[in-house]
Amino acid sequence: MAAGWVQLEFYREPISYNQEKEMKTLPWAVFAVVLVMALSPVCAFAMRCGGDLVQEGDYKFEVLDKCGEPDLKELVGYVINRRGDREMQIEQWVYGPMRGLYYILHFEGATLKRIETRLKR
């Protein structure tokens, strides 16, 4: 050993078979959780269109002004408002893929209620 170097010895307790098995399966469990999260639809609260931001609560005309026409518009159904005196259309608008994601915007009447993202497959 060279002068000035100190050799350190560490004591390591023996590992049981179960502990060794847990340490081997942990990376696979983490990988499985990340994979499930990546493949499942994710709700976003905002979507960027160029320099503008579209968020839940925006109106259709604002989304059209910021992002332009969607790649797909689909009428999903109808819903009655909370007071029960008006029927509103439920529509889905799809933009993308942008940076590998599809953005699915859910409208009730003229209001953006939810933004969902999905990976392009």
Backbone torsions as a table, in degrees:
resi	resn	phi	psi	omega
1	MET	NA	139.1	-178.1
2	ALA	-73.3	154.8	179.6
3	ALA	-65.7	140.3	177.8
4	GLY	93.1	-13.3	179.8
5	TRP	-94.8	141.7	178.7
6	VAL	-116.1	130.0	178.6
7	GLN	-92.1	123.9	179.5
8	LEU	-103.5	139.0	176.3
9	GLU	-118.6	132.3	-179.8
10	PHE	-111.6	141.1	176.1
11	TYR	-94.4	128.8	179.0
12	ARG	-121.8	124.0	179.6
13	GLU	-68.4	145.8	177.6
14	PRO	-62.2	144.2	-179.2
15	ILE	-99.8	136.5	178.3
16	SER	-76.6	164.9	-179.8
17	TYR	-59.7	-41.8	-179.6
18	ASN	-64.6	-41.0	178.8
19	GLN	-64.8	-40.2	179.3
20	GLU	-64.8	-40.7	178.8
21	LYS	-64.1	-42.8	178.6
22	GLU	-61.8	-40.4	-179.1
23	MET	-67.3	-30.1	178.8
24	LYS	-78.1	-32.7	-177.0
25	THR	-86.1	-19.2	-178.6
26	LEU	-59.1	-47.7	178.7
27	PRO	-60.1	-36.0	178.6
28	TRP	-68.2	-37.3	178.1
29	ALA	-65.4	-43.2	178.1
30	VAL	-63.0	-44.0	178.3
31	PHE	-59.9	-42.9	-179.8
32	ALA	-63.3	-42.1	179.5
33	VAL	-64.3	-44.1	179.4
34	VAL	-63.6	-41.4	179.8
35	LEU	-63.2	-45.1	179.1
36	VAL	-62.2	-42.4	179.7
37	MET	-64.9	-37.5	-177.9
38	ALA	-71.1	-32.5	-176.2
39	LEU	-91.1	-12.4	-179.8
40	SER	-89.5	151.7	177.6
41	PRO	-64.1	143.7	-177.5
42	VAL	-120.4	136.0	175.6
43	CYS	-87.4	127.8	177.3
44	ALA	-108.9	160.2	179.0
45	PHE	-102.8	-11.6	-178.8
46	ALA	-155.0	160.5	178.0
47	MET	-139.1	135.7	-179.7
48	ARG	-94.8	129.4	174.3
49	CYS	-121.2	101.7	-175.8
50	GLY	62.6	-121.6	179.1
51	GLY	-96.9	1.7	-177.4
52	ASP	-102.3	157.3	-179.8
53	LEU	-119.1	127.3	176.1
54	VAL	-104.9	131.4	-178.6
55	GLN	-135.9	164.6	177.9
56	GLU	-56.5	137.4	-177.9
57	GLY	101.1	-16.3	177.1
58	ASP	-68.9	156.9	177.0
59	TYR	-93.2	160.8	-179.2
60	LYS	-55.0	-43.9	-177.2
61	PHE	-63.8	-32.2	177.3
62	GLU	-69.2	-42.3	178.7
63	VAL	-63.3	-45.1	178.5
64	LEU	-61.6	-39.6	179.4
65	ASP	-65.7	-39.4	-176.5
66	LYS	-82.6	-37.0	-170.9
67	CYS	-115.1	-13.3	-175.3
68	GLY	81.1	-171.4	-179.7
69	GLU	-67.9	140.8	177.6
70	PRO	-72.7	162.6	176.6
71	ASP	-71.3	-26.6	179.9
72	LEU	-150.6	133.5	172.3
73	LYS	-118.3	135.7	-178.5
74	GLU	-139.7	128.7	174.6
75	LEU	-82.7	120.0	-175.4
76	VAL	-94.8	-37.8	-178.0
77	GLY	169.6	-157.9	-178.4
78	TYR	-133.4	154.1	177.2
79	VAL	-139.9	148.8	176.3
80	ILE	-92.4	136.5	-179.7
81	ASN	-68.1	173.0	-174.1
82	ARG	-61.8	-34.6	179.5
83	ARG	-75.4	-17.1	178.6
84	GLY	80.7	13.1	-177.0
85	ASP	-108.7	2.1	-177.2
86	ARG	-148.5	137.1	176.9
87	GLU	-97.9	134.0	-178.7
88	MET	-123.4	145.8	176.9
89	GLN	-75.1	144.8	170.6
90	ILE	-109.5	121.1	-179.1
91	GLU	-124.1	152.3	171.1
92	GLN	-119.5	129.6	174.0
93	TRP	-113.3	135.9	-179.0
94	VAL	-116.0	128.4	174.3
95	TYR	-118.6	139.8	172.2
96	GLY	125.3	-173.3	8.1
97	PRO	-75.9	136.7	174.9
98	MET	-119.7	118.6	-177.3
99	ARG	53.6	38.7	176.5
100	GLY	82.8	5.3	-178.8
101	LEU	-122.7	142.8	167.4
102	TYR	-94.3	138.3	175.6
103	TYR	-109.1	122.0	-179.8
104	ILE	-111.6	115.2	-177.7
105	LEU	-100.9	128.0	-178.5
106	HIS	-105.4	120.4	179.4
107	PHE	-110.8	138.4	167.0
108	GLU	-114.9	115.4	-173.2
109	GLY	65.0	-125.4	-178.8
110	ALA	-102.0	4.6	-172.6
111	THR	-107.7	134.8	175.8
112	LEU	-75.4	117.4	-176.3
113	LYS	-98.9	-33.0	-175.0
114	ARG	-154.8	144.3	174.9
115	ILE	-118.9	123.8	-179.0
116	GLU	-117.2	144.9	177.0
117	THR	-120.3	145.7	176.2
118	ARG	-138.1	143.5	176.5
119	LEU	-71.2	142.2	173.5
120	LYS	-72.9	131.1	-179.1
121	ARG	-109.1	NA	NA
